[in-house]
Amino acid sequence: MCPTSNPAPGPTARPATTGCSAPWATTAWPAPAPAAGCATATTPTPCTLDACDEQNDRCTHSNRPNGFGCEDGLFCTSGDSCQNGACVSGTQNTCTVSNPCTSNCDEVNDTCGGCVPAGTRCLNSVQQVTCDGSCGMTELIICPYGCNATRQRCNECAPSSVECRGDAEQLCNAEFTFSADGRLLSVVCCATNRCICDRSVCLEDECFGAPDLSAGGTLTGTTCDDFDHIPGDCNPGGTACRTPAQGGAPEQMFQFTLDDGNPSRSFFYTVALDTAGSAIDTGLRVSRVCCSETQPIPFTGVCDATPATSPRTACSQQPTLRDSLRLCGLPEGTYYGSVESPASACGSFSLSLARSPSGLDTAPFAGNVSQGGLFRGNTCSLIDNYAFPDEWTWASGNCGNCRGPVGGLHYCPACSVTAASDCTLSSNGVDEHCAYSGAGSKDAVFYLALSQDSGVDISTAGSNFDTVLYVMQTGPNGALPPGLRRICNDDCWTSDGPSHIQTSLPAGVYYVYLDGAGGACGDYVLRVIVSPAATCGDNLCEGQYESCLTCPLDCFCPHCGDGIIQTFEGERCDDHNGAGGDCCGSNCVEEAGCACYGEPSTCGVPFTRDGSHTCNCAIPDGTNTGCGVSLVDTLSIAGACTVVGVTVDMNLTHPYVGDLMLVLRGPDGTEVTLHNRSGGDTDNLVGSYEQTLTADGPGRLSDFVGRPGGGTWTLTATDCSRTDTGILNSWAVHLQCL
């Protein structure tokens, strides 16, 4: 109790009272001795600190820190501690301190006795004990990830976590996923066969979460907060996950996707990367494979001011602060890149990315097919720039495509039916000599950048016009002169049909020309397979030239059959099994004549459903303040149909299509904006989405894939500017269905 001071006594005087003294019982003097104040104001507990606040005339009771030792008064508990001012019983059994397999604590009589039943249980939050039932302890272990009170067992890993480590059974680095109660849920091999440096997830997860530069722009930052995930540099090899002090070179990863939104047509782009403005000596690397130092993109500078004539790969480490790559004619897809630090250093960087379309008209705008693939397009909108230059003489017959006759000889294009081993037309016959060089027909240009001798298989099977296919080696100035190594095929299996070339080519740069015969043009399908010469089928999967898509005999898609389409591995479908013959092949690519959708993929042979409507309806004009009243027209498609492909025919007359918006709505409510006030003062919208016309978006026609096609389709046409008016003449929807 705080001390008090007594005033001088008097007949009516009384002492001054304080908050720390008990009040006087009477006003008379002398008064009885003061009673205890704060010390008896509350019942004391072991988990509070009582104090007297003289200045404010009050008693205070503050809690002792949580975890402060206390005694709860019970015999059968130990390890009691203060929690929020109260003494909480400990979980440890007093009787098990010396032997955790004896228990039966008797609280009434404060005694121990008996044995714990045989079995395994959590002794506490971090220990697991096994008893034999006779008071004997057979095992006592510390749980690395804690002991699970629900299961009474050690957690196999941190609950609700993922960790990446080696898996002895599958011989790969894998992600181990654990449930909330610490049990193993799944083990999935890393596609890259690598964990990130802190071993939390697979390396590809780091790629998929990297900054996305698909829209172009600039990425800035520092590599000092990154890891050295990728070993080596442009010369693969070395140790990853080193700090700069250990000689490491941390990198900033990035990704970008090239996609025009039209699934029925392949687009190509030139992508320019530049690290100007960086404070460190940067390097650049780009690959179709996540975080791969062994598979950079093969390319060459066909689009440079002076066209390059030697193959390159997309890995650059110049001895300057600035590094750049100009990747000519990249096909659509997702690409993974990194800004590299120099060895033993890190620092700030700046990375810019710009993209522009490669039109395929001429060699500087050629599409890069060096890694193979399946490409679709149409040559009718292109220009006739090239023809196959080689000729041979033929002493009989008269082919309209040949020069001559001169002295009874005809000079014909050297487009041999022996260009591929599976051609069925007879050699030295009319179909071979009466071939076409491509003169007078519109052509598309592609290129191959081969860093080593390679086998090449190129086919136009599936094209809807008479194609001519030829390969020419680059000369010292690019595409012209065409060089010495030339091969051509007009017809391979049928007269006036598709073309096929199979050949082995030395390392170098080659141009591939997809041309037409006798003025023909149309929709093409170009399939290109590139592999080291004569090695596909040797049970060895060889780097960037083979994959499970291009050489399934050698390369196995590690996730084919898991029900998820891994496009970066070459998968185009995955029906949750690895068998072929069910339209999704054993390499997870759609088999010929088949179509698939969804994950896991539903596959089958598609059938067609069509609907059309001739409207001849005026589209209400826009107003002074904006869009006018919309014209809404519908058509019906009968029968059940799950969409796997769609095109939309449009015939609309309008003198200024930049005024218009066209929105297509499917039977289930899915909407895609076909035309979104683009095109400026162009006249009319006549053509087919996605063949000769491209949907502006939001949305794209592939959004209808996997959705119901049978029912009512609705087209809404809106004019959003005054003066010019138009007419919706007719429209149609063509579906490929399962």
Secondary structure by P-SEA (a helix, b strand, c coil): cbbbbbcccccccccccccccccccccccccccccccccccccccccbbbbbcccccbbbbbbcccccccccccccccbbbbcccbbbbbccccccccccccccccccccbbbbbcccccccccccbbbbbcccccccbbbbbcccccccccccccccccbbbbbbbcccccbbbbbbccccccccccccccccccccccccaaaaaaaccccccbbbbbbbccccccccccccccccccccccccbbbbbbbbbcccccccccbbbbbbbbbbbcccccbbbbbbcccccccccccccccccccccccccccccccccccbbbbbcccccbbbbbbbbcccccccccbbbbbbbbbbcccccccccccccbbbbbbbcccccccccccbbbbbccccccccccccccbbbbbcccccccccccccccccccccccccccccbbbbbbbcccbbbbbbbccccccbbbbbbbbbccccccccccbbbbbcccccccbbbbbbbcccbbbbbbbbccccccccbbbbbbbbccccccccccccccccccccccccccccccccccccccccccccccccccccccccccccccccccccccccccbbbbbbbbbbcccccbbbccccccbbbbbbcccccccccccbbbbbbbbccccccbbbbbbccccccccccccccccccccccccccccccccccccccccccccccbbbbbbbbccccbbbbbcccccccccc
